């Protein structure tokens, strides 16, 4: 999310961490097809900023250090581990 609340709380750094972790830029999809990185104006969860949504699941208070764990959890779910 790049809305005002998320922006003020560091969404640009979170976006950079996600892009680096996935090896893609906004608007691109990973080679394995598991992730597409999209930027939205607002997810409507301003009180939880910064927010990341993956397959409709919201992750609140995200920071660059928490990105790796979120992506690993999502990969596990895609593989049927969770």
C-alpha beads as a LAMMPS data file, in Angstrom:
LAMMPS data file: protein, C-alpha beads

82 atoms
81 bonds

1 atom types
1 bond types

-500.0 500.0 xlo xhi
-500.0 500.0 ylo yhi
-500.0 500.0 zlo zhi

Masses

1 110.0

Atoms # bond

1 1 1 0.000 0.000 0.000
2 1 1 1.257 3.480 -0.859
3 1 1 -1.522 5.427 0.854
4 1 1 -0.643 8.305 3.157
5 1 1 -0.572 6.325 6.419
6 1 1 1.504 3.526 4.905
7 1 1 3.823 6.015 3.202
8 1 1 4.461 7.895 6.443
9 1 1 5.238 4.609 8.196
10 1 1 7.772 3.399 5.633
11 1 1 5.967 1.627 2.811
12 1 1 8.665 2.680 0.324
13 1 1 11.268 0.716 2.297
14 1 1 8.897 -2.260 2.488
15 1 1 8.329 -2.121 -1.273
16 1 1 12.084 -2.045 -1.864
17 1 1 12.549 -5.079 0.413
18 1 1 9.800 -7.047 -1.344
19 1 1 11.151 -6.179 -4.793
20 1 1 14.667 -7.169 -3.770
21 1 1 13.519 -10.416 -2.123
22 1 1 11.470 -11.440 -5.151
23 1 1 13.854 -10.124 -7.778
24 1 1 11.099 -8.223 -9.572
25 1 1 9.924 -4.653 -10.013
26 1 1 6.350 -3.432 -9.464
27 1 1 4.168 -4.744 -12.278
28 1 1 6.289 -7.867 -12.778
29 1 1 5.795 -11.531 -11.854
30 1 1 8.424 -13.883 -10.465
31 1 1 9.800 -16.541 -12.806
32 1 1 8.058 -19.303 -10.844
33 1 1 4.746 -17.474 -11.230
34 1 1 4.053 -17.455 -7.490
35 1 1 4.234 -13.710 -6.937
36 1 1 3.220 -10.596 -8.835
37 1 1 4.265 -7.305 -7.282
38 1 1 1.601 -4.622 -7.534
39 1 1 1.426 -1.235 -5.840
40 1 1 -1.977 0.096 -4.802
41 1 1 -3.015 3.556 -3.650
42 1 1 -4.793 2.343 -0.502
43 1 1 -5.885 -0.971 1.006
44 1 1 -8.236 0.701 3.479
45 1 1 -6.449 -0.552 6.591
46 1 1 -4.733 2.686 7.559
47 1 1 -4.710 1.899 11.278
48 1 1 -2.521 -1.144 10.555
49 1 1 0.031 0.674 8.383
50 1 1 2.154 -0.241 6.623
51 1 1 0.086 -3.031 5.126
52 1 1 0.894 -5.721 2.571
53 1 1 -1.777 -7.963 1.049
54 1 1 -0.976 -11.411 -0.323
55 1 1 -3.853 -13.398 -1.852
56 1 1 -6.331 -11.313 0.128
57 1 1 -4.532 -11.851 3.432
58 1 1 -3.438 -8.625 5.113
59 1 1 -0.117 -8.331 6.911
60 1 1 -0.017 -5.366 9.294
61 1 1 2.851 -3.315 10.643
62 1 1 5.187 -4.686 7.986
63 1 1 8.789 -3.534 7.948
64 1 1 11.710 -4.475 5.709
65 1 1 12.900 -7.071 8.235
66 1 1 9.546 -8.906 8.282
67 1 1 9.266 -9.224 4.492
68 1 1 11.362 -12.400 4.232
69 1 1 9.227 -14.276 6.791
70 1 1 5.998 -13.207 5.075
71 1 1 7.258 -14.402 1.696
72 1 1 8.514 -17.701 3.141
73 1 1 5.109 -18.326 4.730
74 1 1 3.396 -17.627 1.410
75 1 1 5.754 -19.969 -0.424
76 1 1 5.011 -22.663 2.153
77 1 1 1.279 -22.235 1.664
78 1 1 1.712 -22.467 -2.106
79 1 1 3.671 -25.692 -1.647
80 1 1 0.978 -27.091 0.652
81 1 1 3.015 -26.868 3.855
82 1 1 0.546 -24.646 5.692

Bonds

1 1 1 2
2 1 2 3
3 1 3 4
4 1 4 5
5 1 5 6
6 1 6 7
7 1 7 8
8 1 8 9
9 1 9 10
10 1 10 11
11 1 11 12
12 1 12 13
13 1 13 14
14 1 14 15
15 1 15 16
16 1 16 17
17 1 17 18
18 1 18 19
19 1 19 20
20 1 20 21
21 1 21 22
22 1 22 23
23 1 23 24
24 1 24 25
25 1 25 26
26 1 26 27
27 1 27 28
28 1 28 29
29 1 29 30
30 1 30 31
31 1 31 32
32 1 32 33
33 1 33 34
34 1 34 35
35 1 35 36
36 1 36 37
37 1 37 38
38 1 38 39
39 1 39 40
40 1 40 41
41 1 41 42
42 1 42 43
43 1 43 44
44 1 44 45
45 1 45 46
46 1 46 47
47 1 47 48
48 1 48 49
49 1 49 50
50 1 50 51
51 1 51 52
52 1 52 53
53 1 53 54
54 1 54 55
55 1 55 56
56 1 56 57
57 1 57 58
58 1 58 59
59 1 59 60
60 1 60 61
61 1 61 62
62 1 62 63
63 1 63 64
64 1 64 65
65 1 65 66
66 1 66 67
67 1 67 68
68 1 68 69
69 1 69 70
70 1 70 71
71 1 71 72
72 1 72 73
73 1 73 74
74 1 74 75
75 1 75 76
76 1 76 77
77 1 77 78
78 1 78 79
79 1 79 80
80 1 80 81
81 1 81 82
